[in-house]
Amino acid sequence: MAARKEWTEWHLTPRGWEKGATRVHGQGNTWVEEPIDRLLSFVYQEVETEASPEVKKWSEETFRSKKSAEVDSALQKFGPCPERL
Protein backbone atom coordinates (compact mmCIF):
# COMPACT_ATOMS: atom_id res chain seq x y z
CA MET A 1 0.00 0.00 0.00
CA ALA A 2 1.22 3.50 -0.82
CA ALA A 3 2.30 5.68 2.08
CA ARG A 4 1.89 8.66 -0.23
CA LYS A 5 0.32 8.88 -3.69
CA GLU A 6 -0.07 12.31 -5.23
CA TRP A 7 -0.74 13.47 -8.78
CA THR A 8 -1.35 16.55 -10.90
CA GLU A 9 -2.93 16.81 -14.34
CA TRP A 10 -1.11 19.09 -16.79
CA HIS A 11 -2.75 20.37 -19.97
CA LEU A 12 -0.85 21.87 -22.90
CA THR A 13 -2.82 24.70 -24.51
CA PRO A 14 -1.90 27.39 -27.05
CA ARG A 15 -1.02 29.54 -23.97
CA GLY A 16 1.32 26.94 -22.46
CA TRP A 17 1.04 24.30 -19.71
CA GLU A 18 -1.93 24.72 -17.35
CA LYS A 19 -2.39 22.91 -14.06
CA GLY A 20 -5.53 20.78 -13.80
CA ALA A 21 -6.94 18.47 -11.16
CA THR A 22 -4.72 17.36 -8.27
CA ARG A 23 -4.50 14.81 -5.48
CA VAL A 24 -2.59 15.84 -2.37
CA HIS A 25 -1.87 13.32 0.38
CA GLY A 26 -4.08 14.02 3.38
CA GLN A 27 -6.19 16.59 1.51
CA GLY A 28 -7.90 14.51 -1.18
CA ASN A 29 -8.71 15.45 -4.77
CA THR A 30 -9.33 18.88 -6.23
CA TRP A 31 -11.17 18.63 -9.55
CA VAL A 32 -10.64 21.20 -12.30
CA GLU A 33 -12.28 21.15 -15.76
CA GLU A 34 -9.94 20.52 -18.67
CA PRO A 35 -9.34 23.57 -20.90
CA ILE A 36 -11.55 23.44 -24.00
CA ASP A 37 -8.56 24.21 -26.22
CA ARG A 38 -6.19 21.63 -24.73
CA LEU A 39 -3.84 19.96 -27.15
CA LEU A 40 -2.24 17.42 -24.85
CA SER A 41 -2.81 16.18 -21.30
CA PHE A 42 -0.57 14.30 -18.89
CA VAL A 43 -0.83 13.07 -15.32
CA TYR A 44 2.36 13.52 -13.30
CA GLN A 45 2.49 11.14 -10.32
CA GLU A 46 4.63 10.61 -7.23
CA VAL A 47 4.28 7.44 -5.15
CA GLU A 48 6.11 6.59 -1.95
CA THR A 49 5.65 3.22 -0.22
CA GLU A 50 6.45 1.99 3.24
CA ALA A 51 8.57 -0.78 1.70
CA SER A 52 10.88 1.62 -0.16
CA PRO A 53 12.10 5.10 0.81
CA GLU A 54 12.60 5.92 -2.90
CA VAL A 55 9.90 8.16 -4.40
CA LYS A 56 8.75 6.86 -7.79
CA LYS A 57 7.95 9.67 -10.25
CA TRP A 58 6.50 9.45 -13.74
CA SER A 59 4.24 11.14 -16.29
CA GLU A 60 1.59 9.45 -18.40
CA GLU A 61 -0.12 10.90 -21.46
CA THR A 62 -3.91 10.82 -21.12
CA PHE A 63 -5.11 12.91 -24.09
CA ARG A 64 -3.74 14.02 -27.48
CA SER A 65 -5.53 16.27 -29.96
CA LYS A 66 -5.80 15.15 -33.57
CA LYS A 67 -4.27 18.53 -34.53
CA SER A 68 -0.76 17.08 -34.64
CA ALA A 69 0.89 20.18 -36.15
CA GLU A 70 -0.47 22.35 -33.30
CA VAL A 71 0.65 19.78 -30.71
CA ASP A 72 4.17 19.69 -32.18
CA SER A 73 4.36 23.49 -32.36
CA ALA A 74 3.21 23.92 -28.73
CA LEU A 75 5.68 21.28 -27.51
CA GLN A 76 8.51 23.09 -29.28
CA LYS A 77 7.43 26.40 -27.79
CA PHE A 78 6.61 25.31 -24.21
CA GLY A 79 8.59 22.09 -23.74
CA PRO A 80 7.55 18.78 -22.20
CA CYS A 81 5.08 18.19 -19.38
CA PRO A 82 6.15 19.78 -16.06
CA GLU A 83 7.49 17.16 -13.66
CA ARG A 84 6.09 18.64 -10.48
CA LEU A 85 2.94 18.41 -8.42
N, C-alpha and C positions, 0 to 999 in steps of 0.2 A: 504494500500500500504506500502511496506517495505521502511523504511528510509535508511536501509543498508542491502544488501544481498551479502554475499561473500562466495566463496567456493574454495576448493582445492581438486584435485584428488590425491589419494595416491595409489601406486601400490606396492604390495609385490612381490619381485623377489628373486631368490636364493642369491642375494647380500644384501638383506634387503629392507626396505621401500624406494621408490623413489617418489619424488614429480612429479606430472603430470601437467595437465592444471589447470589454476586458473582464478578466477574472483575477481577483487579488485574494491571496490566501487570508482567510479570516474575515473577509469582507463580502465575499460572494461575487456574483456577476453584475456587470453594468452593461445594459444593452443599448446600442446605438444603431440607428438605421444606416445602411450602406448608402454612400453617395450615388445619386442617380447616374452620374457621368463616370463612374469608376471604370477603369480599364483593366485592372488587375487587383486581386485580393490575396493576401497571405495571412496565416495565423502564425505568430511567433510564440513559442512555448518554452517554459523553463520548468523542469521537474527535478525534485530532490527527494531521495528516498532515505528511509532509516538505515537501509542496508549499505548505502554508499554515500560518502560525504560529497562526491562529485556531482555538480549540477549539470544535468543534461539540457542542452539548448539546441533548438532547431526551428526552422521555418518550413511551412507547408503551403503550397499554392492551393487556393480554394475556388478561385474564379479567374477566367481570362476572357476578355472581350474578343469578338470575332474581328475587330478592327486592328489587325496585326501591325499595320504600319504605325498607327497611333500608339500602340503598346510599345513598340520598339523605340519610337521617338521619345516617349516619356521616360523609358528606362535609361536611355542615353542622357537625357537632361537631368533626371533626378536620382539616378542610381538604383541599386537593389533595395529590397525590403529592409527597413530598419531592424536591427537585431537588438531590440530593447523592449521592455514592457511598457 
